[in-house]
Amino acid sequence: MPSANVLDLPPLGHLYTPGGRRLYLHHAGMGDPAVVFLPGGGMFGLGYFNVHTRVAQFTTSVVYDRGGTGWSDAVPLPRSAADVVQELQTLLRAAGLSGPYLLVGHSLGGLYARRFAQLVPADVAALLLLDPAHEDYPAHEPGIARRAAEEWKSKPMPELGPEQVQSFRPIFEGMYKDWPAEIREPLIERHLDPAQVRAGMLEASNVDQLYEESEKRPKVFSIA
């Protein structure tokens, strides 16, 4: 079993405390605009380490964990996209990273990146969306996929046992086989924390509400 420190402390980066809650962020490189990776559901910032290190060769590159995920403190999940945007903007300021930013949003992170651009457009230089979640998906997906999704949403959140959680280990070992060992091992163990597995499912459980939110006319806000 890994030591408590392996699970509780990130192997790289810092824990910032804007608003009194610890949020994980790591940045490297120099230059503008800073490139900020917004993880997909169930993913953590260090899961993008391979791309992050390449980006850091020519500009500032940032990976982070949303509240309730990775090495950031727990928060009630799910949340609105506006809450996620405000959290990220506050965290970037606390880390001394000024905008405008190039936001790289993966999957669920793509929704959050788009909402960031809607709410604080002055802080966004560009968006790069990787296989992003989108509100038009349900209207265009095959009927069998739509019915399966509706059936899934109608059931209670599943409780995975230890054996089920550990069955994911080969997947993560394959994903992160080229990561440095000092990052790879803690990252895999963090993914296999049952609380993190559940958080990943909870965070995406309000995706329909997030779709509706992204379609609303935004009220622009900023943090001084």
BELPE-V712689 format. One record per run of one state. SS is the DSSP state (H for helix, E for strand, C for the rest). FROM is the first residue (numbers start at 1). TO is the last residue. If there is no record, write none. Layout:
[[SS & FROM & TO] [SS & FROM & TO]]
This chain:
[[C & 1 & 3] [H & 4 & 8] [C & 9 & 13] [E & 14 & 16] [C & 17 & 17] [H & 18 & 20] [C & 21 & 22] [E & 23 & 28] [C & 29 & 33] [E & 34 & 38] [C & 39 & 44] [H & 45 & 55] [C & 56 & 60] [E & 61 & 64] [C & 65 & 80] [H & 81 & 94] [C & 95 & 100] [E & 101 & 106] [C & 107 & 107] [H & 108 & 119] [C & 120 & 120] [H & 121 & 123] [E & 124 & 130] [C & 131 & 136] [H & 137 & 140] [C & 141 & 142] [H & 143 & 153] [C & 154 & 161] [H & 162 & 166] [C & 167 & 168] [H & 169 & 175] [C & 176 & 180] [H & 181 & 191] [C & 192 & 193] [H & 194 & 203] [C & 204 & 206] [H & 207 & 215] [C & 216 & 224]]
